[in-house]
Amino acid sequence: MQKLNTKTDSLSLRKKRMSAPENWTELCQRLSEMFSVKADLNGVLFLIGIRERGLTFRNFTKEEKYNLINLGSCTLYKEMGLTEITGYDGEGWPVFRQKSVIPGMSEGRKEKILKDCAVIYFRRVFE
């Protein structure tokens, strides 16, 4: 994952007035261009985490990046009904609880589902 473009101070994408992405490739291309990041799955999850926390771009520690990627994943799993927010910790981070388990799901399948959910997530953002 590359360094974010600090000229852009937030992920308020609605102001960009762009049409919603049609697929994963289009989403990655747009996000890469908009934020000067390598928009692979971790990069997209990182951007979702930043947006969900209401943060602005800055240098994040390795631990913060990991937490933001995890937040992005949990947010997308919440969209699928697999997790739910049960509260917030002392630092204001949402605490998730797993609601459902999909047994025997391969890593490749999980990745495909996260990508599809990310496209849906950003469609709403771009609307």
C-alpha positions as CSV (number, residue, x, y, z in Angstrom):
1,M,0.0,0.0,0.0
2,Q,1.4,3.4,-1.0
3,K,1.3,6.6,1.0
4,L,-2.0,8.5,0.7
5,N,-2.2,11.9,-1.0
6,T,-2.1,14.4,1.8
7,K,-3.5,17.1,-0.6
8,T,-6.9,15.5,-0.2
9,D,-7.9,15.9,3.4
10,S,-10.9,13.5,3.7
11,L,-12.9,10.8,2.0
12,S,-15.9,12.9,1.2
13,L,-16.4,11.4,-2.2
14,R,-19.9,12.8,-2.7
15,K,-18.4,16.2,-3.6
16,K,-16.6,14.6,-6.5
17,R,-19.9,14.1,-8.4
18,M,-18.8,11.0,-10.2
19,S,-21.0,8.1,-11.3
20,A,-20.9,5.0,-9.2
21,P,-18.3,2.3,-10.1
22,E,-19.6,-0.6,-12.0
23,N,-17.1,-3.3,-10.9
24,W,-14.0,-3.9,-8.8
25,T,-11.5,-2.9,-11.5
26,E,-13.3,0.4,-12.1
27,L,-13.4,1.1,-8.3
28,C,-9.7,0.4,-7.9
29,Q,-8.8,2.6,-10.9
30,R,-10.9,5.5,-9.5
31,L,-9.6,5.3,-6.0
32,S,-6.0,4.9,-7.2
33,E,-6.4,8.1,-9.3
34,M,-8.3,10.1,-6.6
35,F,-6.1,9.3,-3.6
36,S,-2.7,8.3,-5.1
37,V,-2.8,4.9,-3.5
38,K,-2.4,1.4,-4.7
39,A,-6.0,0.3,-4.6
40,D,-5.7,-3.4,-3.9
41,L,-8.1,-5.0,-1.5
42,N,-6.1,-3.9,1.6
43,G,-5.9,-0.3,0.2
44,V,-9.7,-0.2,-0.4
45,L,-10.3,-1.6,3.1
46,F,-8.0,1.0,4.5
47,L,-9.9,3.8,2.8
48,I,-13.2,2.4,4.1
49,G,-11.7,2.3,7.6
50,I,-10.6,6.0,7.3
51,R,-14.0,7.0,6.1
52,E,-15.9,5.1,8.8
53,R,-13.7,6.6,11.5
54,G,-14.2,10.1,10.0
55,L,-10.5,10.6,9.8
56,T,-8.4,12.8,7.5
57,F,-5.3,11.7,5.7
58,R,-2.1,11.7,7.7
59,N,0.7,9.3,8.4
60,F,-0.6,6.3,10.3
61,T,1.4,3.9,12.4
62,K,1.6,0.2,11.3
63,E,-0.9,-0.7,14.1
64,E,-3.3,2.1,13.0
65,K,-3.2,0.9,9.4
66,Y,-3.9,-2.6,10.6
67,N,-6.8,-1.4,12.7
68,L,-8.3,0.7,9.8
69,I,-8.1,-2.3,7.4
70,N,-9.8,-4.4,10.0
71,L,-12.5,-1.8,10.5
72,G,-13.0,-1.7,6.7
73,S,-13.4,-5.5,6.7
74,C,-15.8,-5.5,9.6
75,T,-17.8,-2.7,8.0
76,L,-18.3,-4.8,4.8
77,Y,-19.1,-7.9,6.8
78,K,-21.7,-5.9,8.7
79,E,-23.2,-5.0,5.3
80,M,-23.6,-8.7,4.7
81,G,-25.1,-9.3,8.1
82,L,-22.2,-11.3,9.3
83,T,-21.1,-8.9,12.1
84,E,-22.8,-6.2,14.1
85,I,-21.6,-3.3,16.2
86,T,-22.1,-4.0,19.9
87,G,-20.6,-0.7,21.2
88,Y,-17.5,1.4,21.1
89,D,-14.2,1.1,23.0
90,G,-12.6,3.8,25.1
91,E,-10.9,5.4,22.0
92,G,-14.2,5.5,20.0
93,W,-13.5,2.5,17.8
94,P,-16.5,0.3,17.1
95,V,-16.6,-3.1,18.7
96,F,-18.0,-5.8,16.4
97,R,-19.5,-9.2,17.2
98,Q,-19.7,-12.0,14.7
99,K,-23.3,-12.9,14.0
100,S,-23.0,-15.6,11.4
101,V,-20.4,-18.0,10.2
102,I,-20.1,-19.3,6.7
103,P,-18.4,-22.6,7.2
104,G,-15.7,-23.8,4.9
105,M,-15.3,-20.6,3.0
106,S,-12.0,-20.3,1.2
107,E,-9.8,-17.3,1.4
108,G,-10.4,-16.7,-2.3
109,R,-14.1,-16.7,-1.8
110,K,-13.8,-14.3,1.2
111,E,-11.7,-12.0,-1.0
112,K,-14.3,-12.0,-3.8
113,I,-17.1,-11.3,-1.4
114,L,-15.2,-8.4,0.2
115,K,-14.5,-6.9,-3.3
116,D,-18.1,-7.2,-4.3
117,C,-19.2,-5.6,-1.0
118,A,-16.7,-2.8,-1.5
119,V,-18.1,-2.0,-4.9
120,I,-21.6,-1.8,-3.4
121,Y,-20.3,0.3,-0.5
122,F,-18.7,2.8,-2.8
123,R,-21.7,2.9,-5.1
124,R,-23.7,4.4,-2.2
125,V,-20.8,6.8,-1.4
126,F,-20.7,8.1,-5.0
127,E,-24.5,8.5,-5.3
